[in-house]
């Protein structure tokens, strides 16, 4: 007899999987536009989205780093202290592949960041209100 998934208390549904690591891709005034020449921006987004959870954002206000990708830790990794990693000048297909592999391995707080991605990492400026 096949083993059944346990149900979430009172819902009749299997328990939800923990939120995975995901990426936020900036696409607005500079990122993803002809202002960053020589990059197939649609292909970059498609390659990420076919392998990892992706959210597209409007301008992240760091245009000097276009194309910007932010790797967000999973909820569990965030609770353990992991923080988002901001990557800029991601204009090479190999960098996109490195990001995808890292996210699939667990991302910040779970898998070590590939050394090559250190070349892309930056600290965003603090926002003031």
Backbone as a printed PyTorch tensor [residue, N CA C, xyz], in Angstrom:
tensor([[[  0.8490,  -1.1780,   0.0000],
         [  0.0000,   0.0000,   0.0000],
         [  0.8930,   1.2390,   0.0000]],

        [[  0.6870,   2.2020,  -0.9250],
         [  1.5310,   3.3820,  -0.9860],
         [  1.3290,   4.2610,   0.2390]],

        [[  2.4290,   4.8330,   0.6640],
         [  2.3870,   5.7250,   1.8180],
         [  1.8040,   7.0720,   1.4090]],

        [[  0.8760,   7.5850,   2.1990],
         [  0.2480,   8.8530,   1.8870],
         [  0.9700,   9.9830,   2.5990]],

        [[  0.9010,  11.1740,   1.9800],
         [  1.4620,  12.3720,   2.5900],
         [  0.6640,  12.7130,   3.8440]],

        [[  1.3470,  13.1320,   4.9290],
         [  0.5860,  13.6090,   6.0850],
         [ -0.1510,  14.8830,   5.7110]],

        [[ -1.2640,  15.1210,   6.3670],
         [ -2.0480,  16.3170,   6.0750],
         [ -1.7070,  17.4220,   7.0540]],

        [[ -1.7830,  18.6540,   6.5520],
         [ -1.6350,  19.8050,   7.4130],
         [ -2.8530,  19.8540,   8.3100]],

        [[ -2.6720,  20.1180,   9.5750],
         [ -3.7510,  20.0820,  10.5630],
         [ -4.9880,  20.8530,  10.0960]],

        [[ -6.0860,  20.1410,   9.9220],
         [ -7.3720,  20.7490,   9.6420],
         [ -7.5880,  21.2290,   8.2130]],

        [[ -6.6150,  21.0800,   7.3070],
         [ -6.8050,  21.6170,   5.9640],
         [ -7.1430,  20.5550,   4.9310]],

        [[ -6.7830,  19.3100,   5.2020],
         [ -6.9960,  18.2640,   4.2190],
         [ -5.9440,  18.2750,   3.1120]],

        [[ -4.9220,  19.1430,   3.2290],
         [ -3.8540,  19.2490,   2.2420],
         [ -2.5260,  18.8320,   2.8510]],

        [[ -1.5930,  18.3330,   2.0190],
         [ -0.2650,  18.0400,   2.5460],
         [  0.3770,  19.3180,   3.0700]],

        [[  1.3130,  19.2020,   4.0370],
         [  1.9740,  20.4040,   4.5480],
         [  2.7270,  21.1160,   3.4430]],

        [[  2.7400,  22.4160,   3.5310],
         [  3.4500,  23.2270,   2.5320],
         [  4.9500,  23.0240,   2.6850]],

        [[  5.6330,  23.0200,   1.5460],
         [  7.0940,  22.9600,   1.5690],
         [  7.6170,  24.2990,   2.0870]],

        [[  8.7670,  24.2870,   2.7710],
         [  9.3290,  25.5630,   3.2030],
         [  9.6660,  26.4270,   1.9920]],

        [[  9.5590,  27.7300,   2.1620],
         [  9.8740,  28.6440,   1.0620],
         [ 11.3320,  28.4700,   0.6680]],

        [[ 11.5800,  28.2350,  -0.6120],
         [ 12.9640,  28.0350,  -1.0610],
         [ 13.6900,  29.3670,  -1.2160]],

        [[ 14.9690,  29.2490,  -1.4270],
         [ 15.7620,  30.4020,  -1.8320],
         [ 15.2040,  30.8660,  -3.1710]],

        [[ 15.2490,  32.1600,  -3.4250],
         [ 14.7210,  32.6830,  -4.6900],
         [ 15.5500,  33.8610,  -5.1460]],

        [[ 15.3260,  34.2830,  -6.3830],
         [ 16.0380,  35.4420,  -6.9190],
         [ 15.0570,  36.5310,  -7.3240]],

        [[ 15.5060,  37.7650,  -7.1660],
         [ 14.7680,  38.9270,  -7.6360],
         [ 15.6050,  39.5250,  -8.7490]],

        [[ 15.0000,  39.7040,  -9.9010],
         [ 15.6910,  40.2470, -11.0620],
         [ 15.1410,  41.6450, -11.3240]],

        [[ 16.0360,  42.6190, -11.3240],
         [ 15.6400,  43.9980, -11.6140],
         [ 15.4230,  44.1300, -13.1180]],

        [[ 14.2880,  44.7160, -13.4790],
         [ 13.9710,  44.9810, -14.8770],
         [ 13.1690,  46.2690, -14.9210]],

        [[ 13.8050,  47.3570, -15.3700],
         [ 13.0600,  48.6070, -15.4350],
         [ 13.8120,  49.6040, -16.2900]],

        [[ 14.3280,  50.6390, -15.6820],
         [ 14.8780,  51.7490, -16.4710],
         [ 16.2410,  51.4320, -17.0840]],

        [[ 17.0620,  50.6350, -16.4230],
         [ 18.3860,  50.2930, -16.9590],
         [ 18.5500,  48.7790, -17.1040]],

        [[ 18.3130,  48.0610, -16.0130],
         [ 18.4490,  46.6060, -16.0410],
         [ 17.4470,  46.0290, -17.0470]],

        [[ 17.9500,  45.1450, -17.8930],
         [ 17.0660,  44.4970, -18.8470],
         [ 16.7080,  45.3360, -20.0480]],

        [[ 17.4600,  46.4130, -20.2990],
         [ 17.1520,  47.2860, -21.4340],
         [ 18.3720,  47.4270, -22.3390]],

        [[ 18.1870,  48.1520, -23.4280],
         [ 19.2840,  48.3920, -24.3660],
         [ 20.3820,  49.2590, -23.7590]],

        [[ 20.1470,  49.8340, -22.5960],
         [ 21.2000,  50.5900, -21.9060],
         [ 22.3400,  49.6770, -21.4730]],

        [[ 22.0540,  48.3800, -21.3870],
         [ 23.0810,  47.3700, -21.1260],
         [ 23.1760,  46.5420, -22.4020]],

        [[ 24.0560,  46.9620, -23.3290],
         [ 24.1150,  46.2980, -24.6340],
         [ 24.8220,  44.9430, -24.5770]],

        [[ 24.5530,  44.1410, -25.5950],
         [ 25.2480,  42.8720, -25.7550],
         [ 24.7410,  41.7530, -24.8680]],

        [[ 23.6070,  41.9480, -24.2220],
         [ 23.0330,  40.9340, -23.3380],
         [ 21.6430,  40.5870, -23.8510]],

        [[ 21.3600,  39.2900, -23.9410],
         [ 20.0060,  38.8660, -24.2630],
         [ 19.2400,  38.7950, -22.9430]],

        [[ 18.6080,  39.8920, -22.5880],
         [ 17.9460,  40.0190, -21.2930],
         [ 16.8010,  39.0290, -21.1280]],

        [[ 16.0400,  38.8000, -22.1860],
         [ 14.9440,  37.8320, -22.1130],
         [ 15.4790,  36.4250, -21.8790]],

        [[ 16.5680,  36.1010, -22.5390],
         [ 17.1880,  34.7820, -22.3660],
         [ 17.7040,  34.6240, -20.9350]],

        [[ 18.3090,  35.6720, -20.3840],
         [ 18.8110,  35.6060, -19.0160],
         [ 17.6670,  35.3050, -18.0440]],

        [[ 16.5830,  36.0180, -18.1920],
         [ 15.4350,  35.8150, -17.3180],
         [ 14.8480,  34.4160, -17.5030]],

        [[ 14.7400,  33.9700, -18.7420],
         [ 14.1970,  32.6310, -19.0250],
         [ 15.0800,  31.5360, -18.4310]],

        [[ 16.3990,  31.6850, -18.5320],
         [ 17.3130,  30.6740, -17.9990],
         [ 17.1970,  30.5780, -16.4860]],

        [[ 17.0580,  31.7060, -15.8350],
         [ 16.8640,  31.6900, -14.3870],
         [ 15.5310,  31.0440, -14.0340]],

        [[ 14.4630,  31.4950, -14.6870],
         [ 13.1110,  31.0540, -14.3430],
         [ 12.8720,  29.5720, -14.6040]],

        [[ 13.6030,  28.9760, -15.5310],
         [ 13.3850,  27.5540, -15.8000],
         [ 13.9530,  26.6710, -14.7020]],

        [[ 14.8190,  27.2330, -13.8400],
         [ 15.4660,  26.4160, -12.8170],
         [ 15.2180,  26.8410, -11.3840]],

        [[ 14.9140,  28.1070, -11.1600],
         [ 14.7910,  28.6080,  -9.7920],
         [ 13.6050,  29.5630,  -9.6780]],

        [[ 13.0730,  29.7500,  -8.4610],
         [ 11.9870,  30.7210,  -8.2860],
         [ 12.4870,  32.1410,  -8.5580]],

        [[ 11.7750,  32.8660,  -9.4220],
         [ 12.1880,  34.2080,  -9.8310],
         [ 11.0300,  35.1840,  -9.6400]],

        [[ 11.3880,  36.3520,  -9.1640],
         [ 10.4370,  37.4600,  -9.0960],
         [ 11.0710,  38.6220,  -9.8350]],

        [[ 10.3250,  39.2770, -10.6980],
         [ 10.8260,  40.4340, -11.4400],
         [ 10.3930,  41.6850, -10.6830]],

        [[ 11.3540,  42.5780, -10.4810],
         [ 11.1000,  43.8070,  -9.7450],
         [ 11.2520,  45.0180, -10.6470]],

        [[ 10.5470,  46.0760, -10.2960],
         [ 10.8350,  47.3650, -10.9040],
         [ 12.1970,  47.8180, -10.3850]],

        [[ 12.6170,  48.9930, -10.7770],
         [ 13.9430,  49.5150, -10.4590],
         [ 14.3020,  49.3650,  -8.9770]],

        [[ 15.4830,  48.8240,  -8.7270],
         [ 15.9870,  48.6560,  -7.3690],
         [ 16.9100,  49.8110,  -6.9590]],

        [[ 16.9830,  50.8400,  -7.8000],
         [ 17.7400,  52.0680,  -7.5140],
         [ 19.2450,  51.8650,  -7.3810]],

        [[ 19.7830,  50.9270,  -8.1320],
         [ 21.2320,  50.7340,  -8.1830],
         [ 21.6460,  50.5790,  -9.6530]],

        [[ 21.1900,  51.5130, -10.4580],
         [ 21.3420,  51.4320, -11.9110],
         [ 22.7960,  51.3110, -12.3560]],

        [[ 23.7070,  51.8550, -11.5770],
         [ 25.1310,  51.7710, -11.9420],
         [ 25.6410,  50.3330, -11.9170]],

        [[ 24.8370,  49.3960, -11.3670],
         [ 25.2210,  47.9840, -11.2960],
         [ 24.4160,  47.1060, -12.2560]],

        [[ 23.6990,  47.7070, -13.2140],
         [ 22.8260,  46.9380, -14.1100],
         [ 23.6400,  45.8710, -14.8570]],

        [[ 23.0990,  44.7370, -14.9300],
         [ 21.8910,  44.0630, -14.5180],
         [ 22.0500,  43.5570, -13.0810]],

        [[ 21.0360,  43.7940, -12.2630],
         [ 21.0910,  43.4460, -10.8460],
         [ 20.1990,  42.2430, -10.5700]],

        [[ 20.7600,  41.3090,  -9.7890],
         [ 20.0270,  40.1370,  -9.3170],
         [ 20.2750,  40.0430,  -7.8240]],

        [[ 19.1980,  39.8670,  -7.0640],
         [ 19.3070,  39.7110,  -5.6160],
         [ 18.9160,  38.2790,  -5.2790]],

        [[ 19.8170,  37.5740,  -4.5960],
         [ 19.5410,  36.2040,  -4.1810],
         [ 19.0550,  36.2590,  -2.7370]],

        [[ 17.8060,  35.8820,  -2.5440],
         [ 17.2000,  35.9300,  -1.2210],
         [ 17.2730,  34.5540,  -0.5690]],

        [[ 17.6880,  34.5070,   0.6960],
         [ 17.7520,  33.2080,   1.3720],
         [ 16.3720,  32.6390,   1.6280]],

        [[ 16.3290,  31.3400,   1.8460],
         [ 15.0680,  30.7010,   2.2290],
         [ 14.6450,  31.2410,   3.5890]],

        [[ 13.4100,  30.9980,   3.9590],
         [ 12.9100,  31.4620,   5.2510],
         [ 13.7300,  30.8740,   6.3950]],

        [[ 14.0670,  29.5880,   6.3060],
         [ 14.8420,  28.9470,   7.3650],
         [ 16.2510,  29.5450,   7.4540]],

        [[ 16.8700,  29.7830,   6.3010],
         [ 18.2170,  30.3680,   6.3040],
         [ 18.1720,  31.8010,   6.8230]],

        [[ 17.1320,  32.5240,   6.4690],
         [ 16.9670,  33.8990,   6.9540],
         [ 16.8180,  33.8990,   8.4740]],

        [[ 16.0210,  32.9660,   9.0040],
         [ 15.8390,  32.8620,  10.4520],
         [ 17.1520,  32.5320,  11.1520]],

        [[ 18.0460,  31.8420,  10.4470],
         [ 19.3520,  31.4850,  11.0120],
         [ 20.3910,  32.5830,  10.8040]],

        [[ 19.9880,  33.7090,  10.1810],
         [ 20.9030,  34.8400,  10.0520],
         [ 21.3830,  35.1610,   8.6510]],

        [[ 21.0180,  34.3590,   7.6480],
         [ 21.4580,  34.6320,   6.2740],
         [ 20.7680,  35.8940,   5.7670]],

        [[ 21.4480,  36.6360,   4.9360],
         [ 20.9130,  37.8760,   4.3720],
         [ 20.9470,  37.8120,   2.8530]],

        [[ 20.1330,  38.6350,   2.1890],
         [ 20.1500,  38.6610,   0.7250],
         [ 21.5330,  39.0470,   0.2010]],

        [[ 21.8710,  38.4900,  -0.9440],
         [ 23.1330,  38.8100,  -1.6070],
         [ 22.8030,  39.5520,  -2.8980]],

        [[ 23.3250,  40.7720,  -3.0110],
         [ 23.1050,  41.6090,  -4.1850],
         [ 24.2430,  41.3870,  -5.1600]],

        [[ 23.8780,  41.0880,  -6.4060],
         [ 24.8580,  40.8500,  -7.4640],
         [ 24.6000,  41.8470,  -8.5860]],

        [[ 25.6490,  42.5360,  -9.0050],
         [ 25.5200,  43.5250, -10.0570],
         [ 26.4130,  43.2210, -11.2330]],

        [[ 26.1390,  43.8900, -12.3370],
         [ 26.8680,  43.6990, -13.5940],
         [ 26.7900,  42.2450, -14.0560]],

        [[ 25.6260,  41.6270, -13.8140],
         [ 25.4060,  40.2340, -14.2180],
         [ 25.0060,  40.2590, -15.6870]],

        [[ 26.0130,  40.3450, -16.5280],
         [ 25.8020,  40.5150, -17.9640],
         [ 26.4580,  39.4120, -18.7790]],

        [[ 26.7260,  38.2950, -18.1240],
         [ 27.4110,  37.1770, -18.7690],
         [ 26.6050,  35.9050, -18.5150]],

        [[ 26.3620,  35.1100, -19.5480],
         [ 25.5900,  33.8720, -19.3560],
         [ 26.2160,  32.9290, -18.3300]],

        [[ 27.5410,  32.9060, -18.2310],
         [ 28.1850,  32.0360, -17.2450],
         [ 27.8450,  32.4690, -15.8210]],

        [[ 27.7590,  33.7780, -15.5870],
         [ 27.3710,  34.2710, -14.2600],
         [ 25.9440,  33.8520, -13.9350]],

        [[ 25.0810,  33.9140, -14.9190],
         [ 23.6930,  33.4770, -14.7220],
         [ 23.6600,  32.0010, -14.3410]],

        [[ 24.4710,  31.1890, -15.0040],
         [ 24.5410,  29.7630, -14.6740],
         [ 25.0800,  29.5470, -13.2660]],

        [[ 26.0890,  30.3330, -12.8630],
         [ 26.6500,  30.2130, -11.5180],
         [ 25.6130,  30.5670, -10.4550]],

        [[ 24.8230,  31.5930, -10.7140],
         [ 23.7660,  31.9870,  -9.7810],
         [ 22.7280,  30.8810,  -9.6830]],

        [[ 22.3120,  30.3500, -10.8170],
         [ 21.3170,  29.2750, -10.8340],
         [ 21.8090,  28.0630, -10.0490]],

        [[ 23.0470,  27.6660, -10.2580],
         [ 23.6020,  26.5030,  -9.5470],
         [ 23.6330,  26.7490,  -8.0420]],

        [[ 24.0090,  27.9690,  -7.6310],
         [ 24.0660,  28.2910,  -6.2150],
         [ 22.6760,  28.2580,  -5.5800]],

        [[ 21.6940,  28.8310,  -6.2600],
         [ 20.3320,  28.8430,  -5.7290],
         [ 19.7970,  27.4140,  -5.6310]],

        [[ 20.0520,  26.6120,  -6.6310],
         [ 19.5890,  25.2180,  -6.6000],
         [ 20.2490,  24.4240,  -5.4850]],

        [[ 21.4750,  24.8340,  -5.0970],
         [ 22.1790,  24.1780,  -3.9950],
         [ 21.6820,  24.6700,  -2.6320]],

        [[ 20.8810,  25.7310,  -2.6140],
         [ 20.3300,  26.2270,  -1.3550],
         [ 20.5230,  27.7100,  -1.1370]],

        [[ 21.5180,  28.3180,  -1.7990],
         [ 21.7190,  29.7630,  -1.7100],
         [ 22.2780,  30.2300,  -0.3830]],

        [[ 22.1110,  31.5250,  -0.0840],
         [ 22.7020,  32.1220,   1.1150],
         [ 22.3030,  31.3950,   2.3960]],

        [[ 23.3090,  31.1310,   3.2160],
         [ 23.0760,  30.4840,   4.4990],
         [ 22.9740,  28.9810,   4.4300]],

        [[ 22.9050,  28.4300,   3.2220],
         [ 22.7970,  26.9770,   3.0590],
         [ 24.0020,  26.4360,   2.2960]],

        [[ 24.3050,  27.0340,   1.1680],
         [ 25.4240,  26.6030,   0.3250],
         [ 26.4330,  27.7430,   0.2330]],

        [[ 27.7130,  27.4170,   0.2270],
         [ 28.7010,  28.4900,   0.0920],
         [ 28.5610,  29.1880,  -1.2600]],

        [[ 28.7250,  30.4920,  -1.2370],
         [ 28.6600,  31.2700,  -2.4740],
         [ 29.8790,  30.9300,  -3.3270]],

        [[ 29.6740,  30.5920,  -4.5970],
         [ 30.8230,  30.3220,  -5.4670],
         [ 31.7380,  31.5460,  -5.5060]],

        [[ 33.0290,  31.3210,  -5.3940],
         [ 33.9990,  32.4110,  -5.3630],
         [ 33.8750,  33.3690,  -6.5310]],

        [[ 33.5260,  32.8640,  -7.6870],
         [ 33.4150,  33.7210,  -8.8700],
         [ 32.3320,  34.7860,  -8.6820]],

        [[ 31.3060,  34.4790,  -7.8950],
         [ 30.2340,  35.4520,  -7.6810],
         [ 30.6670,  36.6000,  -6.7800]],

        [[ 31.7830,  36.4380,  -6.0700],
         [ 32.3230,  37.5580,  -5.2900],
         [ 32.6340,  38.7520,  -6.1890]],

        [[ 32.9410,  38.4760,  -7.4510],
         [ 33.2400,  39.5560,  -8.3980],
         [ 32.0120,  40.4080,  -8.6890]],

        [[ 30.8300,  39.8600,  -8.4660],
         [ 29.5780,  40.5460,  -8.7790],
         [ 28.8950,  41.1330,  -7.5330]],

        [[ 29.2880,  40.6570,  -6.3560],
         [ 28.6060,  41.0530,  -5.1220],
         [ 28.8960,  42.5110,  -4.7770]],

        [[ 27.8640,  43.1860,  -4.2890],
         [ 28.0310,  44.5520,  -3.8080],
         [ 27.0450,  44.8040,  -2.6800]],

        [[ 27.3140,  45.8450,  -1.9200],
         [ 26.4220,  46.2470,  -0.8400],
         [ 25.5830,  47.4170,  -1.3350]],

        [[ 24.2620,  47.2430,  -1.3480],
         [ 23.4160,  48.3540,  -1.8270],
         [ 23.4510,  49.4980,  -0.8210]],

        [[ 23.2580,  50.7080,  -1.3080],
         [ 23.2230,  51.8360,  -0.3800],
         [ 21.9950,  51.7470,   0.5120]],

        [[ 22.1150,  52.3040,   1.6860],
         [ 20.9620,  52.3270,   2.6020],
         [ 19.9320,  53.3000,   2.0790]],

        [[ 18.7130,  52.8980,   2.1630],
         [ 17.6200,  53.7830,   1.7350],
         [ 17.1960,  54.6470,   2.9000]],

        [[ 16.9690,  55.9040,   2.6270],
         [ 16.4820,  56.8110,   3.6620],
         [ 15.0730,  57.2410,   3.3050]],

        [[ 14.2980,  57.5120,   4.2910],
         [ 12.9020,  57.9170,   4.0540],
         [ 12.7150,  59.3610,   4.3840]]])
